[in-house]
Amino acid sequence: MTDVLVPGGRDVRGTLEEPDGETNAIVVACPPHPQHGGSRTDSRLVAVAETLRESGIACLRFDYGPWDDGYGEREDVRNAIRWARDDDRFDREHGGTIPIGVFGYSFGASQALLAAADVDADAASALAPTAQLADDLDACASLESLECPVQICYGERDSTVDWEPVVERAKARGDEVVALSADHFFVGQNAAITDAVGDFFERTLLE
């Protein structure tokens, strides 16, 4: 594991996990709401990072900078994706960067969709996204700007966030939608999460 300071004017620090062998892609992982204890140590993010690493995919888990009502946090995700694109260690031998994905859980899932719509990512996976963080932070509407492969995972018993509009829009677009037998916190569901998310990124970033 390597500590990373994400450039961009806010204090954004992360943990980079890389495969033992060649790194063939990288995923930026966005934590849940920082005011509710969300951080890069979230168990769902850690589990996904470990699974990705075993598949040859690096993962940057990061903490947002100072709370900024979702706006600064969106920029944090954008900057993390830019960092992954610009860092020399992720250059291909013959030019260009390796594929970049973005993943998030809850608040982080919405932020992942918002940021991916603005800063080109090669794939985006969102676990339990809420439709809107603010009137002009509309994760559901951001789907219309996404041209990369998209996966939406949700808990069938989730009554914490407003995920239904995102799932409906994703299904209408033909995006991949995965229903999990869980509430918003996915207790005991890390294996199911990593199976779905890991498989998605293997297919979209590596194949």
C-alpha atoms as a printed R data frame, in Angstrom:
    type eleno elety resid chain resno       x       y       z
1   ATOM     1    CA   MET     A     1   0.000   0.000   0.000
2   ATOM     2    CA   THR     A     2   1.165   3.512  -0.833
3   ATOM     3    CA   ASP     A     3  -0.009   6.818   0.633
4   ATOM     4    CA   VAL     A     4  -1.154   9.320  -2.000
5   ATOM     5    CA   LEU     A     5  -1.790  13.067  -1.804
6   ATOM     6    CA   VAL     A     6  -4.274  13.899  -4.563
7   ATOM     7    CA   PRO     A     7  -3.427  17.242  -6.233
8   ATOM     8    CA   GLY     A     8  -6.147  19.841  -6.600
9   ATOM     9    CA   GLY     A     9  -6.138  22.471  -3.874
10  ATOM    10    CA   ARG     A    10  -7.988  20.456  -1.212
11  ATOM    11    CA   ASP     A    11  -6.465  18.137   1.376
12  ATOM    12    CA   VAL     A    12  -7.346  14.807  -0.213
13  ATOM    13    CA   ARG     A    13  -5.342  11.790   0.917
14  ATOM    14    CA   GLY     A    14  -5.628   8.239  -0.264
15  ATOM    15    CA   THR     A    15  -4.319   4.717  -0.073
16  ATOM    16    CA   LEU     A    16  -3.168   3.072  -3.299
17  ATOM    17    CA   GLU     A    17  -3.223  -0.708  -3.468
18  ATOM    18    CA   GLU     A    18  -1.430  -2.284  -6.414
19  ATOM    19    CA   PRO     A    19  -1.236  -5.867  -7.673
20  ATOM    20    CA   ASP     A    20   1.882  -7.904  -6.984
21  ATOM    21    CA   GLY     A    21   2.439  -8.220 -10.722
22  ATOM    22    CA   GLU     A    22   1.632  -5.917 -13.621
23  ATOM    23    CA   THR     A    23  -1.029  -3.263 -13.097
24  ATOM    24    CA   ASN     A    24  -3.505  -3.480 -15.974
25  ATOM    25    CA   ALA     A    25  -6.117  -0.936 -14.817
26  ATOM    26    CA   ILE     A    26  -6.975   1.291 -11.850
27  ATOM    27    CA   VAL     A    27 -10.208   2.038 -10.007
28  ATOM    28    CA   VAL     A    28 -10.867   5.137  -7.890
29  ATOM    29    CA   ALA     A    29 -13.035   4.173  -4.882
30  ATOM    30    CA   CYS     A    30 -15.266   6.841  -3.283
31  ATOM    31    CA   PRO     A    31 -16.329   6.471   0.366
32  ATOM    32    CA   PRO     A    32 -19.767   7.093   1.869
33  ATOM    33    CA   HIS     A    33 -20.842  10.347   3.544
34  ATOM    34    CA   PRO     A    34 -17.923  11.811   5.511
35  ATOM    35    CA   GLN     A    35 -20.229  13.447   8.047
36  ATOM    36    CA   HIS     A    36 -21.596  10.000   8.886
37  ATOM    37    CA   GLY     A    37 -18.207   8.395   9.368
38  ATOM    38    CA   GLY     A    38 -17.501   7.540   5.759
39  ATOM    39    CA   SER     A    39 -13.826   7.135   4.922
40  ATOM    40    CA   ARG     A    40 -11.381   5.168   2.801
41  ATOM    41    CA   THR     A    41 -11.385   2.453   5.501
42  ATOM    42    CA   ASP     A    42 -15.038   1.594   4.785
43  ATOM    43    CA   SER     A    43 -15.276  -2.202   4.778
44  ATOM    44    CA   ARG     A    44 -17.073  -2.327   1.420
45  ATOM    45    CA   LEU     A    45 -14.347  -0.245  -0.255
46  ATOM    46    CA   VAL     A    46 -11.584  -2.303   1.331
47  ATOM    47    CA   ALA     A    47 -13.195  -5.568   0.197
48  ATOM    48    CA   VAL     A    48 -13.592  -4.308  -3.371
49  ATOM    49    CA   ALA     A    49  -9.981  -3.054  -3.424
50  ATOM    50    CA   GLU     A    50  -8.662  -6.440  -2.299
51  ATOM    51    CA   THR     A    51 -10.643  -8.255  -4.980
52  ATOM    52    CA   LEU     A    52  -9.507  -5.848  -7.693
53  ATOM    53    CA   ARG     A    53  -5.867  -6.190  -6.662
54  ATOM    54    CA   GLU     A    54  -6.081  -9.959  -7.080
55  ATOM    55    CA   SER     A    55  -7.353  -9.373 -10.628
56  ATOM    56    CA   GLY     A    56  -4.457  -7.106 -11.609
57  ATOM    57    CA   ILE     A    57  -6.349  -3.867 -11.012
58  ATOM    58    CA   ALA     A    58  -4.964  -1.151  -8.732
59  ATOM    59    CA   CYS     A    59  -7.349   0.721  -6.444
60  ATOM    60    CA   LEU     A    60  -7.115   4.193  -4.916
61  ATOM    61    CA   ARG     A    61  -9.286   4.566  -1.812
62  ATOM    62    CA   PHE     A    62  -9.343   8.171  -0.618
63  ATOM    63    CA   ASP     A    63 -10.799  10.522   1.986
64  ATOM    64    CA   TYR     A    64 -12.633  13.648   0.884
65  ATOM    65    CA   GLY     A    65 -11.275  17.068   1.752
66  ATOM    66    CA   PRO     A    66 -13.105  19.455   4.141
67  ATOM    67    CA   TRP     A    67 -16.893  19.130   3.950
68  ATOM    68    CA   ASP     A    68 -18.313  21.275   1.144
69  ATOM    69    CA   ASP     A    69 -21.970  20.216   0.781
70  ATOM    70    CA   GLY     A    70 -21.090  17.691  -1.910
71  ATOM    71    CA   TYR     A    71 -19.523  20.168  -4.340
72  ATOM    72    CA   GLY     A    72 -15.938  20.001  -3.149
73  ATOM    73    CA   GLU     A    73 -16.358  16.265  -2.740
74  ATOM    74    CA   ARG     A    74 -17.358  15.943  -6.402
75  ATOM    75    CA   GLU     A    75 -14.187  17.819  -7.329
76  ATOM    76    CA   ASP     A    76 -12.202  15.461  -5.096
77  ATOM    77    CA   VAL     A    77 -13.414  12.513  -7.166
78  ATOM    78    CA   ARG     A    78 -12.664  14.343 -10.412
79  ATOM    79    CA   ASN     A    79  -9.159  15.127  -9.190
80  ATOM    80    CA   ALA     A    80  -8.580  11.527  -8.116
81  ATOM    81    CA   ILE     A    81  -9.519  10.343 -11.617
82  ATOM    82    CA   ARG     A    82  -7.231  12.996 -13.135
83  ATOM    83    CA   TRP     A    83  -4.421  11.846 -10.840
84  ATOM    84    CA   ALA     A    84  -4.870   8.249 -12.006
85  ATOM    85    CA   ARG     A    85  -4.749   9.405 -15.614
86  ATOM    86    CA   ASP     A    86  -1.653  11.576 -15.172
87  ATOM    87    CA   ASP     A    87   0.519   9.551 -12.789
88  ATOM    88    CA   ASP     A    88   3.546   8.123 -14.586
89  ATOM    89    CA   ARG     A    89   3.262   4.728 -12.940
90  ATOM    90    CA   PHE     A    90   0.038   4.049 -14.877
91  ATOM    91    CA   ASP     A    91   1.428   4.804 -18.330
92  ATOM    92    CA   ARG     A    92   1.392   1.940 -20.779
93  ATOM    93    CA   GLU     A    93   4.752   0.886 -22.139
94  ATOM    94    CA   HIS     A    94   3.858   2.107 -25.626
95  ATOM    95    CA   GLY     A    95   1.989   5.273 -24.700
96  ATOM    96    CA   GLY     A    96  -1.376   6.154 -23.210
97  ATOM    97    CA   THR     A    97  -2.719   5.346 -19.777
98  ATOM    98    CA   ILE     A    98  -4.231   2.146 -18.501
99  ATOM    99    CA   PRO     A    99  -8.057   2.009 -18.226
100 ATOM   100    CA   ILE     A   100  -9.571   3.915 -15.292
101 ATOM   101    CA   GLY     A   101 -12.758   2.964 -13.452
102 ATOM   102    CA   VAL     A   102 -14.619   4.667 -10.638
103 ATOM   103    CA   PHE     A   103 -16.563   2.985  -7.827
104 ATOM   104    CA   GLY     A   104 -18.487   4.396  -4.886
105 ATOM   105    CA   TYR     A   105 -20.808   3.411  -2.087
106 ATOM   106    CA   SER     A   106 -23.863   5.448  -0.961
107 ATOM   107    CA   PHE     A   107 -22.897   9.162  -1.036
108 ATOM   108    CA   GLY     A   108 -19.743   8.023  -2.805
109 ATOM   109    CA   ALA     A   109 -21.784   6.120  -5.393
110 ATOM   110    CA   SER     A   110 -23.638   9.295  -6.344
111 ATOM   111    CA   GLN     A   111 -20.350  11.189  -6.437
112 ATOM   112    CA   ALA     A   112 -18.816   8.506  -8.651
113 ATOM   113    CA   LEU     A   113 -21.609   8.923 -11.206
114 ATOM   114    CA   LEU     A   114 -21.438  12.729 -11.051
115 ATOM   115    CA   ALA     A   115 -17.679  12.832 -11.509
116 ATOM   116    CA   ALA     A   116 -17.564  10.171 -14.217
117 ATOM   117    CA   ALA     A   117 -20.023  12.253 -16.230
118 ATOM   118    CA   ASP     A   118 -17.583  15.192 -16.168
119 ATOM   119    CA   VAL     A   119 -14.169  13.519 -16.291
120 ATOM   120    CA   ASP     A   120 -13.994  10.642 -18.734
121 ATOM   121    CA   ALA     A   121 -13.771   7.282 -16.999
122 ATOM   122    CA   ASP     A   122 -13.711   3.934 -18.747
123 ATOM   123    CA   ALA     A   123 -16.298   2.320 -16.440
124 ATOM   124    CA   ALA     A   124 -18.388   3.318 -13.413
125 ATOM   125    CA   SER     A   125 -19.931   1.155 -10.682
126 ATOM   126    CA   ALA     A   126 -22.248   2.599  -8.044
127 ATOM   127    CA   LEU     A   127 -23.351   0.720  -4.917
128 ATOM   128    CA   ALA     A   128 -26.545   2.112  -3.343
129 ATOM   129    CA   PRO     A   129 -26.529   5.539  -5.002
130 ATOM   130    CA   THR     A   130 -29.098   8.154  -4.042
131 ATOM   131    CA   ALA     A   131 -30.766  10.001  -6.908
132 ATOM   132    CA   GLN     A   132 -29.890  13.549  -5.793
133 ATOM   133    CA   LEU     A   133 -27.429  15.112  -3.371
134 ATOM   134    CA   ALA     A   134 -28.706  18.610  -4.252
135 ATOM   135    CA   ASP     A   135 -30.774  20.151  -7.045
136 ATOM   136    CA   ASP     A   136 -27.637  20.600  -9.122
137 ATOM   137    CA   LEU     A   137 -25.948  17.417  -7.904
138 ATOM   138    CA   ASP     A   138 -28.301  15.031  -9.674
139 ATOM   139    CA   ALA     A   139 -26.741  11.596  -9.962
140 ATOM   140    CA   CYS     A   140 -29.743  10.216 -11.794
141 ATOM   141    CA   ALA     A   141 -29.571  12.886 -14.493
142 ATOM   142    CA   SER     A   142 -25.801  12.417 -14.793
143 ATOM   143    CA   LEU     A   143 -26.408   8.930 -16.183
144 ATOM   144    CA   GLU     A   144 -27.509  10.547 -19.446
145 ATOM   145    CA   SER     A   145 -24.010  11.990 -19.917
146 ATOM   146    CA   LEU     A   146 -22.229   8.700 -19.296
147 ATOM   147    CA   GLU     A   147 -21.034   6.856 -22.381
148 ATOM   148    CA   CYS     A   148 -18.856   4.328 -20.556
149 ATOM   149    CA   PRO     A   149 -20.166   1.000 -19.180
150 ATOM   150    CA   VAL     A   150 -22.199   1.565 -15.994
151 ATOM   151    CA   GLN     A   151 -23.178  -0.805 -13.192
152 ATOM   152    CA   ILE     A   152 -25.738   0.018 -10.509
153 ATOM   153    CA   CYS     A   153 -25.906  -2.261  -7.447
154 ATOM   154    CA   TYR     A   154 -28.631  -1.790  -4.853
155 ATOM   155    CA   GLY     A   155 -30.108  -3.415  -1.781
156 ATOM   156    CA   GLU     A   156 -33.653  -4.637  -2.272
157 ATOM   157    CA   ARG     A   157 -34.522  -3.650   1.322
158 ATOM   158    CA   ASP     A   158 -32.720  -0.301   1.238
159 ATOM   159    CA   SER     A   159 -34.982   2.361   2.764
160 ATOM   160    CA   THR     A   160 -32.157   4.802   3.567
161 ATOM   161    CA   VAL     A   161 -31.522   6.394   0.167
162 ATOM   162    CA   ASP     A   162 -33.658   7.152  -2.877
163 ATOM   163    CA   TRP     A   163 -32.129   4.578  -5.224
164 ATOM   164    CA   GLU     A   164 -35.241   3.723  -7.255
165 ATOM   165    CA   PRO     A   165 -34.953   6.558  -9.834
166 ATOM   166    CA   VAL     A   166 -31.331   5.651 -10.534
167 ATOM   167    CA   VAL     A   167 -32.172   1.983 -11.031
168 ATOM   168    CA   GLU     A   168 -35.115   2.823 -13.291
169 ATOM   169    CA   ARG     A   169 -33.004   5.177 -15.414
170 ATOM   170    CA   ALA     A   170 -30.170   2.652 -15.602
171 ATOM   171    CA   LYS     A   171 -32.529  -0.117 -16.730
172 ATOM   172    CA   ALA     A   172 -34.021   2.174 -19.381
173 ATOM   173    CA   ARG     A   173 -30.508   2.885 -20.676
174 ATOM   174    CA   GLY     A   174 -29.594  -0.792 -20.725
175 ATOM   175    CA   ASP     A   175 -26.968  -0.442 -18.005
176 ATOM   176    CA   GLU     A   176 -26.050  -3.374 -15.795
177 ATOM   177    CA   VAL     A   177 -28.259  -3.498 -12.682
178 ATOM   178    CA   VAL     A   178 -27.561  -5.871  -9.775
179 ATOM   179    CA   ALA     A   179 -30.096  -6.438  -6.971
180 ATOM   180    CA   LEU     A   180 -28.688  -7.670  -3.654
181 ATOM   181    CA   SER     A   181 -30.697  -9.140  -0.802
182 ATOM   182    CA   ALA     A   182 -29.752  -6.448   1.714
183 ATOM   183    CA   ASP     A   183 -30.598  -3.106   3.246
184 ATOM   184    CA   HIS     A   184 -28.450  -0.004   2.783
185 ATOM   185    CA   PHE     A   185 -25.581  -1.287   4.912
186 ATOM   186    CA   PHE     A   186 -25.088  -4.677   3.195
187 ATOM   187    CA   VAL     A   187 -24.164  -6.478   6.400
188 ATOM   188    CA   GLY     A   188 -22.637  -9.845   5.524
189 ATOM   189    CA   GLN     A   189 -22.817  -9.040   1.812
190 ATOM   190    CA   ASN     A   190 -19.189  -8.137   1.069
191 ATOM   191    CA   ALA     A   191 -18.674 -11.327  -0.928
192 ATOM   192    CA   ALA     A   192 -21.723 -10.622  -3.083
193 ATOM   193    CA   ILE     A   193 -20.595  -7.027  -3.592
194 ATOM   194    CA   THR     A   194 -17.063  -7.971  -4.572
195 ATOM   195    CA   ASP     A   195 -18.278 -10.735  -6.892
196 ATOM   196    CA   ALA     A   196 -20.490  -8.269  -8.781
197 ATOM   197    CA   VAL     A   197 -18.163  -5.261  -8.789
198 ATOM   198    CA   GLY     A   198 -14.991  -7.258  -9.402
199 ATOM   199    CA   ASP     A   199 -16.539  -9.114 -12.326
200 ATOM   200    CA   PHE     A   200 -17.833  -5.849 -13.807
201 ATOM   201    CA   PHE     A   201 -14.439  -4.148 -13.749
202 ATOM   202    CA   GLU     A   202 -12.653  -7.248 -15.044
203 ATOM   203    CA   ARG     A   203 -15.003  -7.303 -18.042
204 ATOM   204    CA   THR     A   204 -14.993  -3.567 -18.731
205 ATOM   205    CA   LEU     A   205 -11.382  -2.633 -17.943
206 ATOM   206    CA   LEU     A   206  -9.381  -5.751 -18.743
207 ATOM   207    CA   GLU     A   207 -11.115  -7.501 -21.636
